[in-house]
Amino acid sequence: MKKKIILLVIAVLLIIVLANSAYTVKENQYACTVRFSKIISTVDTAGLHFKVPFIDSIKYFSKATTLYDIPPSEVLTSDKQNMTVDCYILWKIKDPLKFYQTLGNSTVAEERLNALTYNALKNVMGTLAQADIINMEDGSKRNEIYDGIAASVNTLAETYGISVVDVKIKQFDLPESNLNAVYSRMISERNQMAEKYTADGNKEATLIRNQVDKQVNIIISNAEAEAAKLEAEGEAEYMRRLAEAYDTAEKKDFYEFTLALDALKGSLNGNEKTVILDANSELARILMGAG
């Protein structure tokens, strides 16, 4: 009975020893073996590994790239203007031993990265004027700034076992005290541009109107001249044909007679039926039956 109990105890102890001597590492992890507060080995391959039980402990660090959103901070431009910069940084642990020895954890690492990035931003922004930053439209120039900042921060971060993948600026903004002044200046500039465009448009419109009025006057003048010419030609043709129609005494007398009848007909349209004629007129003789 005692032998069975001893074997059972030994088996339990073996299980405990094995459980404390084995550990697993994931694909996205570094596993550092810590003995008496010092890292004695680092494993970066996934799988089952072993350590000295009860003496060694395992410290895990992530291999994954981490995004750290840096709080907005103010920097000074080359023309001594304050600007607020809001950016983020992508970083990962490159050397877990150095990272553990210098920083220890991600919270301290992000605090250090915050300071390094701010210093790099301050140095780069100090070479640029505020107007150049606000009016920067070429994406390649921004990328050059980002690459320069990332390279600078990465060089300093290597001493902590950190690799800086990228630094990106989300937003350039002005301090609250400068916003109204800058916005007023921008509005004034846009108003001046609008007034210039309006003046140029009015000038162009005036030139177009003058040209159109000139063309209209020319067309009307030519039309009136052509109408007068056609009217004169028609009048001449009318007189020619009239002369041909009454080129004899009989035709002339008949024409005068028809004109007299038309005049008489016109005078009898009203209520008054009294007609006064010369007794010697041809029409009077006809009406009196002396024709």
KEKE-518119 format. One record per residue: x, y, z negated of N, C-alpha, C, O in turn. Coordinates in steps of 0.2 Angstrom, whole numbers, plus 5000, padded with zeros to 4 digits. Each point is the difference from the previous one (the first is absolute). Example, Ala and Ser with C-alpha at 12.3 -4.5 7.8 and 13.67 -1.06 7.14 Angstrom:
REM residues 2
NODE  nxx  nyy  nzz caxx cayy cazz  cxx  cyy  czz  oxx  oyy  ozz
NODE 5066 4972 4961 4996 5006 5000 5004 5006 5000 5005 4999 4997
NODE 4993 5006 5007 5004 5006 4999 4996 5005 4997 5003 5006 4999
***
This chain:
REM residues 291
NODE  nxx  nyy  nzz caxx cayy cazz  cxx  cyy  czz  oxx  oyy  ozz
NODE 5004 4994 5000 4996 5006 5000 5004 5006 5000 4999 5005 5004
NODE 5006 4995 4992 5005 5006 4999 5004 5001 5007 5001 5005 5002
NODE 5000 4989 5001 5004 5000 5007 4995 5004 5005 5003 5004 5004
NODE 4991 4994 4996 4995 5003 5005 5000 5008 4999 5000 5004 5004
NODE 4999 4998 4989 5000 5007 4999 5006 5004 5002 5000 5005 5003
NODE 5006 4991 4996 5006 5004 5002 5001 5000 5007 5002 5006 5003
NODE 4995 4989 5001 5000 5001 5007 4995 5005 5003 5002 5004 5005
NODE 4993 4997 4991 4995 5005 5002 5003 5007 4999 4999 5004 5004
NODE 5004 4997 4991 5003 5006 4998 5005 5002 5005 5001 5005 5003
NODE 5003 4990 4999 5006 5001 5005 4997 5002 5007 5002 5004 5003
NODE 4992 4992 4998 4997 5002 5007 4997 5007 5000 5001 5003 5005
NODE 4996 4999 4989 4997 5007 5000 5006 5005 5000 4999 5005 5004
NODE 5007 4993 4993 5005 5005 5000 5003 5001 5007 5002 5005 5003
NODE 4998 4989 5001 5003 5000 5007 4995 5004 5004 5002 5004 5005
NODE 4992 4995 4994 4995 5004 5004 5001 5008 4999 5000 5004 5004
NODE 5001 4997 4989 5001 5007 4999 5006 5003 5003 5000 5006 5002
NODE 5005 4990 4997 5007 5002 5003 4999 5001 5008 5003 5005 5003
NODE 4994 4990 5000 4999 5001 5007 4996 5006 5002 5001 5003 5005
NODE 4994 4998 4991 4995 5005 5002 5004 5007 4999 4999 5005 5004
NODE 5006 4995 4991 5003 5007 4999 5007 5000 5005 5003 5005 5000
NODE 4998 4990 5003 5006 5000 5004 4998 5001 5008 5005 5002 5004
NODE 4989 4997 4998 4998 5001 5007 4996 5006 5001 4997 5003 4995
NODE 5004 5000 5010 4996 5006 5002 5000 5001 5008 5004 4996 5003
NODE 4991 5007 4999 4998 5000 5007 5001 5008 5003 4999 5004 4996
NODE 5003 4996 5010 5001 5007 5003 4996 5000 5007 5000 4995 5004
NODE 4996 5011 4996 4996 5000 5006 5004 5004 5006 5005 5002 4999
NODE 4992 4998 5007 5003 5002 5006 5002 5008 4999 5005 5002 5003
NODE 4991 5001 4994 5001 5008 4999 5003 5002 4994 4999 5005 4997
NODE 5005 4990 5000 5003 5002 4993 5007 4999 5000 5003 4995 5003
NODE 5001 5008 4993 5006 4999 4997 4999 4997 4993 4996 5003 4996
NODE 5008 4992 5002 5000 4997 4993 5007 5001 4997 5005 4997 5003
NODE 4996 5007 4992 5006 5001 4997 5000 4996 4993 4996 5001 4996
NODE 5009 4995 5003 5001 4997 4994 5004 5004 4995 5006 5002 5001
NODE 4991 4999 4993 5002 5005 4995 5002 4996 4994 4997 4996 4997
NODE 5010 5005 5001 5002 4996 4994 5004 5005 4996 5005 5004 5002
NODE 4992 4997 4992 5003 5005 4995 5000 5007 5003 5005 5004 5000
NODE 4989 4998 5003 4999 5006 5003 5004 5002 5006 5001 5006 5002
NODE 5002 4989 5001 5004 5001 5006 4998 4995 5006 4998 4994 4998
NODE 5002 5008 5008 4998 4996 5005 5006 4996 5002 5005 5003 5002
NODE 4994 4991 4998 5006 4995 5002 4999 4997 5007 5005 4998 5003
NODE 4989 5003 5000 4999 4997 5007 4994 5003 5002 4995 5002 4997
NODE 5004 4998 5010 4994 5003 5004 4998 4995 5005 5005 4997 5004
NODE 4989 5001 4997 4997 4996 5005 4995 5003 5004 4996 5003 4997
NODE 5005 4997 5010 4995 5003 5004 4997 4995 5005 4996 5002 5004
NODE 5005 4991 4995 4997 4995 5004 4994 4997 4996 5000 4999 4994
NODE 4994 5001 5009 4994 4997 4997 5001 4993 4998 5003 4996 5004
NODE 4994 5002 4991 5000 4993 4998 5001 4999 4993 4999 5004 4996
NODE 5002 4990 5002 5001 4998 4993 5008 5000 4998 5004 4998 5004
NODE 4997 5006 4990 5007 5000 4998 5000 4999 4993 4995 5000 4996
NODE 5012 4999 5001 5000 4998 4993 5005 5005 4996 5004 5004 5004
NODE 4995 4997 4990 5004 5004 4996 5002 4996 4993 4997 4995 4999
NODE 5007 5008 4997 5001 4998 4993 4994 5001 4996 4999 5006 4999
NODE 4998 4989 4998 4994 5001 4996 5001 5004 4994 5006 4999 4997
NODE 4990 5005 5001 5000 5004 4993 5005 5005 5000 5000 5004 4995
NODE 5005 4996 5009 5005 5005 5000 4999 5005 5006 5001 5006 4999
NODE 4998 4991 5007 4999 5005 5006 4993 5002 5001 4995 4996 4998
NODE 5004 5010 5004 4993 5002 5002 5000 5003 5007 5006 5001 5003
NODE 4988 4999 5000 5000 5002 5007 4997 5007 5001 4995 5001 4997
NODE 5008 5003 5007 4997 5007 5001 4999 5000 5008 5004 4999 5004
NODE 4990 5002 4998 4997 5000 5007 5000 5007 5002 4998 5005 4997
NODE 5004 4996 5009 5000 5007 5004 4997 4998 5007 5001 4995 5003
NODE 4995 5010 4999 4996 4999 5007 5005 5002 5005 5004 5005 5000
NODE 4996 4991 5006 5003 5001 5006 4996 5005 5004 5003 5003 5005
NODE 4991 4998 4994 4995 5004 5005 5002 5007 5000 5002 5003 4995
NODE 4996 5000 5010 5001 5007 5001 4994 5004 4996 4995 4998 5001
NODE 5007 5007 4995 4995 5003 4995 4999 5007 5003 5005 5004 5002
NODE 4989 4998 4998 4999 5007 5001 4999 5004 4994 4996 4999 4996
NODE 5008 5007 5004 4999 5004 4994 4998 5007 5002 5004 5003 5004
NODE 4990 4999 4994 4998 5007 5002 5002 5005 4995 4998 5000 4994
NODE 5007 5004 5008 5004 5005 4996 4995 5006 4999 4997 5002 5004
NODE 5003 5000 4989 4995 5006 4999 5003 5006 5004 5006 5001 5001
NODE 4989 5003 5001 5002 5006 5004 5005 5005 4996 4999 5000 4994
NODE 5006 5002 5009 5005 5005 4997 5001 5006 5004 4999 4999 5006
NODE 5004 5006 4991 5001 5006 5004 5008 5000 5002 5004 4999 4996
NODE 4997 5004 5010 5007 5001 5003 5000 5007 5002 4995 5003 5002
NODE 5011 4999 4999 5002 5007 5003 5003 4999 5007 5004 4997 5001
NODE 4993 5007 5004 5002 5000 5006 5006 5005 5001 5002 5003 4995
NODE 5001 4997 5011 5006 5004 5001 4998 5007 5000 5005 5004 4998
NODE 4989 4998 5003 4998 5007 5000 4997 5002 4993 4996 5005 4999
NODE 5006 4990 4996 4998 5002 4993 4992 5000 4999 4998 5004 4996
NODE 4999 4991 5007 4993 4999 4999 4998 4994 4997 5003 4995 5002
NODE 4993 5005 4993 4998 4993 4997 4995 4996 5004 4995 5003 5003
NODE 5006 4991 4997 4995 4995 5004 4999 4994 4995 5005 4998 4997
NODE 4989 5000 5004 4999 4993 4996 5000 4995 5005 4997 5000 5005
NODE 5007 4994 4993 5001 4994 5004 4997 4994 4997 5001 4999 4994
NODE 4995 4998 5009 4996 4994 4998 5003 4994 5004 4999 5000 5007
NODE 5004 4995 4991 5003 4995 5004 5000 4993 4996 4998 5000 4994
NODE 5004 4995 5010 5000 4993 4997 5006 4997 5002 5004 5002 5005
NODE 4999 4993 4991 5006 4996 5002 4998 4993 5000 4997 4997 4996
NODE 5006 4999 5009 5000 4993 5000 5007 4997 4998 5005 5002 5003
NODE 4995 4994 4992 5006 4997 4997 5000 4993 4998 4994 4998 4999
NODE 5011 4999 5000 5000 4993 4998 5007 4998 4996 5005 5004 5001
NODE 4995 4991 4995 5006 4998 4997 5004 4996 5004 4998 4995 5003
NODE 5009 5008 4998 5004 4996 5004 5005 4996 4996 5002 4995 5002
NODE 5000 5008 4993 5005 4996 4995 4997 5000 4993 5000 5004 4996
NODE 4997 4990 5003 4996 4999 4993 5005 5001 4994 4998 5003 4995
NODE 5008 4995 5006 5005 5000 4994 5001 5007 4999 5000 5003 4994
NODE 5002 5001 5011 5001 5007 4999 4994 5004 4998 5001 5005 4995
NODE 4993 4993 5007 4994 5003 4998 4999 4999 4993 4998 5005 4996
NODE 5003 4989 5002 4999 4999 4992 5004 5003 4996 4999 5003 4995
NODE 5008 4998 5007 5005 5003 4996 4999 5007 4999 5002 5003 4995
NODE 4996 5000 5011 4999 5008 5000 4994 5003 4998 4999 5005 4997
NODE 4995 4991 5005 4994 5003 4999 4995 4995 4996 4997 5003 4995
NODE 5003 4991 5006 4997 4995 4996 4992 4999 5002 4998 4994 5000
NODE 4999 5011 5002 4993 4999 5002 4998 5005 5006 5003 5005 5001
NODE 4991 4993 5002 4997 5005 5005 4998 5007 4998 5001 5004 5004
NODE 4997 4996 4990 4998 5007 4997 5006 5005 5000 4999 5005 5002
NODE 5006 4992 4995 5006 5004 5000 5003 5002 5007 5002 5005 5002
NODE 4997 4989 5003 5003 5001 5006 4996 5006 5004 5003 5004 5004
NODE 4990 4996 4995 4996 5005 5004 5002 5007 4997 5000 5005 5004
NODE 5001 4996 4989 5002 5006 4998 5007 5002 5003 5001 5006 5001
NODE 5004 4990 5000 5006 5001 5003 4999 5002 5007 5003 5005 5003
NODE 4993 4991 5001 4999 5002 5007 4996 5007 5000 5001 5003 5005
NODE 4995 4998 4991 4996 5007 5000 5006 5005 5000 4999 5005 5004
NODE 5005 4995 4991 5006 5005 5000 5004 5000 5006 5002 5006 5002
NODE 5000 4988 5001 5004 5000 5005 4997 5003 5007 5003 5004 5003
NODE 4990 4994 4997 4997 5003 5006 4999 5007 5000 5000 5004 5005
NODE 4998 4999 4989 4999 5007 4999 5007 5004 5002 4999 5005 5003
NODE 5006 4992 4994 5007 5004 5002 5001 5000 5008 5002 5005 5002
NODE 4996 4989 5001 5001 5000 5007 4996 5004 5004 5002 5004 5004
NODE 4991 4997 4994 4996 5004 5003 5002 5008 4999 4999 5004 5004
NODE 5003 4997 4990 5002 5007 4998 5006 5002 5005 5000 5005 5002
NODE 5005 4990 4999 5006 5002 5004 4998 5001 5007 5002 5004 5004
NODE 4993 4991 4999 4998 5001 5007 4996 5006 5001 5001 5003 5005
NODE 4994 4998 4991 4995 5006 5001 5004 5006 4999 4998 5005 5003
NODE 5007 4995 4993 5004 5006 5000 5004 5002 5006 5002 5006 5000
NODE 4998 4990 5005 5003 5002 5006 4995 5002 5005 5002 5002 5006
NODE 4991 4998 4993 4995 5002 5004 4996 5006 4998 4999 5001 4994
NODE 4999 5003 5011 4996 5006 4998 4993 4998 4999 4997 4995 5004
NODE 4999 5008 4992 4993 4998 4999 4996 5000 5007 4996 4996 5001
NODE 5005 5010 5003 4996 5000 5006 5002 4994 5005 4995 4998 5004
NODE 5011 5000 4996 5002 4994 5004 4996 4994 4998 4998 4995 5004
NODE 5002 5004 4989 4996 4994 4997 4993 5000 5002 4997 4995 5002
NODE 5000 5011 4997 4992 5001 5001 4999 4999 5008 4995 4996 5001
NODE 5009 5006 5003 4999 5000 5007 5003 4994 5004 5000 4999 5006
NODE 5003 4996 4990 5003 4994 5003 4995 4996 5003 4996 4997 4997
NODE 5004 5002 5010 4996 4996 5003 5003 4994 5004 4997 4996 5002
NODE 5010 5004 4998 5003 4995 5003 5001 4994 4995 5003 5001 4995
NODE 4994 4993 5007 5000 4995 4995 5007 4997 4999 5002 4998 4995
NODE 5003 5003 5011 5006 4997 4999 5004 5004 4995 5005 4997 4996
NODE 4994 5010 5003 5003 5004 4995 4999 4997 4993 5004 5000 4996
NODE 4989 4999 5003 4998 4997 4993 5003 4994 4999 5002 4998 4994
NODE 4999 4997 5011 5003 4994 4999 5007 5000 4998 5003 4997 4996
NODE 5001 5008 5007 5006 5002 4998 5001 5002 4993 5005 4998 4996
NODE 4990 5006 5002 5000 5002 4993 4999 4994 4995 5004 4999 4995
NODE 4991 4997 5007 4999 4994 4996 5006 4995 4999 5002 4998 4995
NODE 5001 5001 5011 5006 4995 5001 5005 5003 4995 5004 4996 4997
NODE 4998 5011 5004 5005 5003 4996 4999 4999 4992 5004 4998 4996
NODE 4990 5003 5002 4998 5000 4993 5000 4992 4998 5003 4999 4994
NODE 4995 4997 5010 5000 4992 4998 5007 4998 4999 5002 4996 4996
NODE 5003 5006 5009 5007 4998 5000 5003 5003 4994 5004 4996 4997
NODE 4995 5010 5001 5003 5003 4994 4998 4997 4994 5004 4998 4996
NODE 4989 5000 5003 4998 4997 4994 5002 4993 5000 5002 4997 4994
NODE 4999 4999 5011 5002 4994 5001 5007 4999 4997 5002 4995 4997
NODE 5002 5010 5006 5007 5000 4998 5001 5000 4992 5004 4997 4997
NODE 4992 5007 5000 5000 5001 4993 4997 4994 4996 5003 4998 4995
NODE 4992 4999 5008 4996 4995 4997 5004 4993 5000 4999 4996 4996
NODE 5006 5004 5008 5004 4993 5001 5003 4999 4993 5002 4994 4999
NODE 5000 5011 4998 5004 4999 4993 4995 4997 4995 5003 4998 4995
NODE 4991 5002 5006 4995 4997 4996 4998 4993 5002 4995 4997 4997
NODE 5007 5001 5009 4998 4994 5003 4994 5000 5003 4996 4995 5001
NODE 5002 5011 5002 4994 5002 5003 5001 5002 5007 5005 5003 5002
NODE 4991 4994 5003 5000 5002 5007 4994 5004 5002 4994 4998 4999
NODE 5007 5008 5003 4995 5005 5002 4998 4998 5007 5004 5002 5005
NODE 4990 4996 4996 4998 4998 5007 4998 5007 5004 5002 5000 5006
NODE 4994 5004 4991 4998 5006 5004 4997 5005 4995 4998 4999 4994
NODE 5002 5007 5008 4998 5006 4996 4995 5004 5005 5003 5002 5005
NODE 4991 4999 4993 4995 5004 5005 4997 5005 4996 4998 4999 4994
NODE 5002 5007 5009 4996 5006 4997 4993 5000 5002 4999 5000 5006
NODE 4997 4999 4990 4993 5000 5001 4997 5007 5002 4996 5001 5004
NODE 5006 5004 4992 4998 5007 5001 5005 5005 4998 5003 5000 4994
NODE 4997 5006 5010 5004 5006 4998 4994 5005 4998 4995 5000 5004
NODE 5006 5003 4990 4994 5005 4998 5004 5006 4997 5006 4999 4998
NODE 4990 5006 5001 5002 5006 4997 4998 5000 4993 4995 4998 4999
NODE 5009 5005 4997 4998 5001 4993 4993 5005 5000 4999 5004 5005
NODE 4997 4995 4990 4994 5003 5000 5001 5008 5000 4995 5003 5003
NODE 5010 5000 4995 5001 5007 5000 5002 5002 5007 4999 5006 5001
NODE 5003 4990 5003 5002 5002 5007 4995 4999 5005 5000 5002 5006
NODE 4995 4994 4992 4995 4997 5005 4996 5006 5003 5000 5001 5007
NODE 4998 5004 4989 4995 5005 5003 5004 5005 5004 4998 5002 5006
NODE 5009 4999 4993 5004 5005 5004 5001 4996 5006 5000 5004 5006
NODE 5002 4990 4994 5002 4996 5007 4993 5000 5004 5001 5001 5006
NODE 4994 4997 4991 4994 4999 5004 4998 5007 5003 4997 5000 5005
NODE 5003 5005 4991 4999 5007 5003 5004 5002 5006 4998 5003 5005
NODE 5009 4995 4994 5004 5001 5005 4998 4996 5007 5000 5003 5005
NODE 4999 4991 4993 4998 4996 5006 4993 5002 5003 5000 5000 5006
NODE 4996 5002 4990 4993 5003 5003 5002 5006 5004 4997 5001 5006
NODE 5007 5004 4992 5002 5006 5003 5003 4998 5007 4999 5003 5005
NODE 5006 4992 4995 5003 4999 5006 4995 4997 5005 5000 5001 5006
NODE 4996 4995 4992 4995 4997 5004 4995 5005 5003 4998 5000 5006
NODE 5000 5005 4990 4996 5005 5002 5003 5004 5005 4997 5003 5005
NODE 5010 4999 4994 5003 5003 5005 5001 4997 5007 4999 5003 5005
NODE 5002 4990 4994 5000 4996 5007 4993 5000 5003 4999 5001 5006
NODE 4996 4999 4990 4993 5000 5003 4998 5007 5003 4998 5000 5005
NODE 5005 5005 4992 4999 5007 5003 5004 5000 5006 4997 5003 5005
NODE 5009 4995 4996 5003 5000 5006 4997 4996 5005 5000 5002 5006
NODE 4998 4992 4993 4996 4996 5005 4994 5003 5002 4998 5000 5006
NODE 4998 5004 4989 4994 5003 5002 5002 5006 5005 4997 5001 5005
NODE 5008 5003 4993 5002 5006 5004 5002 4997 5007 4998 5003 5005
NODE 5006 4992 4995 5002 4997 5007 4994 4998 5004 5000 5001 5006
NODE 4996 4996 4991 4994 4997 5003 4995 5006 5003 4998 5000 5005
NODE 5002 5005 4991 4996 5006 5002 5003 5004 5006 4997 5002 5005
NODE 5010 4998 4995 5003 5003 5005 4999 4996 5006 4999 5003 5006
NODE 5002 4990 4994 4999 4996 5006 4993 5001 5002 4999 5000 5006
NODE 4996 5000 4990 4993 5001 5002 4999 5006 5003 4996 5000 5005
NODE 5007 5006 4993 4999 5006 5003 5003 5000 5007 4997 5003 5005
NODE 5009 4994 4996 5003 4999 5007 4995 4996 5004 4999 5002 5006
NODE 4998 4993 4992 4996 4995 5004 4994 5004 5002 4997 5000 5005
NODE 5000 5004 4990 4994 5004 5001 5001 5005 5006 4996 5001 5004
NODE 5010 5003 4995 5001 5005 5005 5001 4997 5007 4998 5003 5005
NODE 5005 4991 4995 5001 4997 5006 4994 4998 5003 4999 5000 5006
NODE 4996 4997 4990 4994 4998 5002 4996 5006 5003 4996 4999 5005
NODE 5004 5006 4991 4996 5006 5002 5003 5003 5006 4996 5002 5005
NODE 5010 4998 4996 5003 5002 5007 4997 4996 5005 4998 5002 5006
NODE 5003 4991 4993 4997 4996 5006 4993 5001 5001 4998 5000 5006
NODE 4998 5001 4989 4993 5001 5000 4998 5006 5004 4996 5000 5005
NODE 5008 5006 4994 4999 5006 5003 5002 4999 5008 4997 5003 5004
NODE 5008 4994 4997 5002 4999 5007 4995 4996 5004 4998 5001 5005
NODE 4999 4993 4991 4995 4996 5004 4994 5004 5001 4997 5000 5005
NODE 5001 5004 4990 4994 5005 5001 5001 5005 5005 4995 5001 5004
NODE 5011 5002 4996 5001 5005 5005 5000 4997 5007 4997 5003 5005
NODE 5006 4991 4996 5000 4997 5006 4993 4998 5003 4998 5000 5005
NODE 4998 4997 4990 4993 4998 5001 4996 5006 5002 4996 5000 5005
NODE 5005 5006 4992 4996 5006 5002 5002 5003 5006 4996 5002 5004
NODE 5011 4997 4998 5002 5003 5006 4997 4995 5006 4998 5002 5005
NODE 5002 4991 4993 4998 4996 5005 4992 5001 5001 4997 4999 5006
NODE 5000 5002 4988 4992 5001 5001 4999 5007 5004 4995 5000 5004
NODE 5009 5005 4995 4999 5006 5004 5001 4999 5007 4997 5003 5004
NODE 5008 4993 4997 5002 4999 5007 4994 4996 5004 4998 5001 5005
NODE 5000 4994 4991 4994 4996 5003 4994 5004 5001 4996 4999 5005
NODE 5003 5005 4990 4994 5005 5000 5000 5004 5006 4995 5002 5004
NODE 5011 5001 4997 5001 5005 5006 4999 4996 5006 4997 5003 5005
NODE 5006 4991 4996 4999 4996 5006 4993 4998 5001 4998 5001 5006
NODE 4998 4998 4989 4993 4998 5000 4996 5006 5003 4996 5000 5004
NODE 5006 5006 4993 4997 5006 5002 5001 5002 5007 4995 5002 5004
NODE 5011 4997 4998 5002 5001 5007 4996 4995 5005 4998 5002 5005
NODE 5002 4992 4993 4996 4995 5004 4993 5002 5000 4997 4999 5005
NODE 5000 5003 4989 4993 5002 5000 4999 5005 5005 4995 5000 5004
NODE 5009 5006 4996 4999 5005 5004 5001 4998 5007 4996 5003 5005
NODE 5008 4993 4997 5002 4998 5007 4993 4996 5002 4998 5001 5006
NODE 5000 4995 4990 4994 4996 5002 4994 5004 5001 4996 4999 5004
NODE 5003 5006 4991 4995 5005 5001 5000 5004 5006 4995 5001 5003
NODE 5011 5001 4999 5001 5004 5006 4998 4996 5006 4997 5002 5005
NODE 5005 4991 4995 4999 4996 5005 4992 4999 5001 4997 4999 5005
NODE 5000 5000 4989 4992 4999 5000 4996 5006 5003 4995 4999 5002
NODE 5008 5007 4997 4996 5006 5002 5004 5004 5004 5001 5006 4999
NODE 5002 4991 5007 5004 5004 5004 4996 5003 5006 5003 5003 5005
NODE 4990 4997 4995 4996 5003 5005 4995 5004 4997 4999 5000 4994
NODE 4998 5005 5010 4995 5005 4997 4994 4996 4998 4997 5002 4994
NODE 5000 4993 5009 4995 4996 4998 5001 4996 4993 4996 5000 4996
NODE 5010 4997 5004 5002 4997 4993 5000 5005 4995 4998 4999 4994
NODE 5005 5007 5007 5000 5005 4995 4994 5002 4998 4998 5001 4994
NODE 4997 5001 5011 4993 5002 4998 4997 4994 4996 4996 5002 4995
NODE 5005 4992 5007 4996 4995 4996 5003 4999 4993 4997 4999 4995
NODE 5010 5002 5004 5003 5000 4993 4997 5006 4996 4999 4999 4994
NODE 5001 5007 5009 4997 5005 4996 4993 4999 4998 4998 5002 4995
NODE 4998 4995 5010 4993 4998 4998 4999 4995 4995 4996 5001 4995
NODE 5009 4994 5004 4999 4995 4995 5002 5003 4993 4998 4999 4995
NODE 5007 5006 5006 5002 5003 4994 4994 5005 4997 4999 5000 4994
NODE 4998 5003 5011 4994 5004 4997 4995 4996 4997 4997 5002 4995
NODE 5001 4992 5008 4995 4995 4997 5002 4998 4993 4996 4999 4996
NODE 5011 4999 5004 5002 4998 4993 4999 5006 4995 4999 4999 4994
NODE 5003 5007 5008 4999 5006 4996 4992 5000 4998 4999 5002 4994
NODE 4997 4998 5011 4993 5000 4998 4997 4995 4996 4996 5001 4995
NODE 5007 4993 5006 4998 4994 4996 5002 5001 4993 4997 4999 4995
NODE 5009 5004 5004 5003 5001 4993 4996 5006 4997 4999 4999 4993
NODE 4998 5006 5010 4997 5005 4997 4993 4998 4998 4997 5003 4996
NODE 5000 4992 5007 4993 4998 4998 5000 4994 4995 4995 4997 4999
NODE 5010 5002 4998 5000 4995 4994 4996 5002 4994 4998 4996 4996
NODE 5002 5011 5003 4997 5002 4994 4992 5001 5000 4997 4998 5005
NODE 5000 5005 4990 4993 5001 5000 4998 5006 5005 4995 5000 5003
NODE 5010 5005 4998 4999 5005 5005 5000 4998 5007 5005 4997 5002
NODE 4990 5004 5002 5000 4997 5007 5000 5006 5005 4999 4999 5006
NODE 5003 5007 4992 5000 5006 5004 5007 5000 5003 5005 5000 4996
NODE 4996 5001 5011 5006 5001 5003 5000 5006 5004 4996 5001 5004
NODE 5009 5003 4995 5001 5006 5004 5005 4999 5005 5006 4999 4999
NODE 4992 5002 5007 5005 4999 5006 5000 5006 5004 4995 5004 5001
NODE 5010 4997 5003 5001 5005 5005 4995 4999 5006 5000 4994 5002
NODE 4997 5010 5000 4995 4999 5005 5003 4998 5007 4997 4997 5004
NODE 5009 5005 4996 5004 4998 5007 5004 4994 4999 5003 4998 5005
NODE 4997 4999 4989 5004 4993 4999 4996 4995 5004 4994 5000 5001
NODE 5010 4995 5001 4998 4994 5004 4995 4996 4996 4995 4997 5002
NODE 5007 5003 4992 4996 4996 4995 4993 5003 4999 4995 4996 5000
NODE 5005 5010 5000 4993 5004 4999 4996 4999 5006 4994 4999 4999
NODE 5009 5001 5007 4996 4999 5006 4997 4993 5000 4994 4999 5002
NODE 5010 4996 4996 4998 4993 5000 4994 4999 4995 4995 4997 5002
NODE 5006 5006 4992 4995 4999 4995 4993 5004 5002 4995 4998 4999
NODE 5006 5007 5005 4994 5004 5002 4997 4998 5006 4995 5002 5002
NODE 5008 4992 5001 4997 4997 5006 5002 5004 5006 4997 4999 5005
NODE 5008 5005 4995 5002 5004 5006 5007 4997 5003 5003 5003 5004
NODE 4998 4991 4994 5006 4997 5002 4999 4997 5007 5005 4997 5003
***
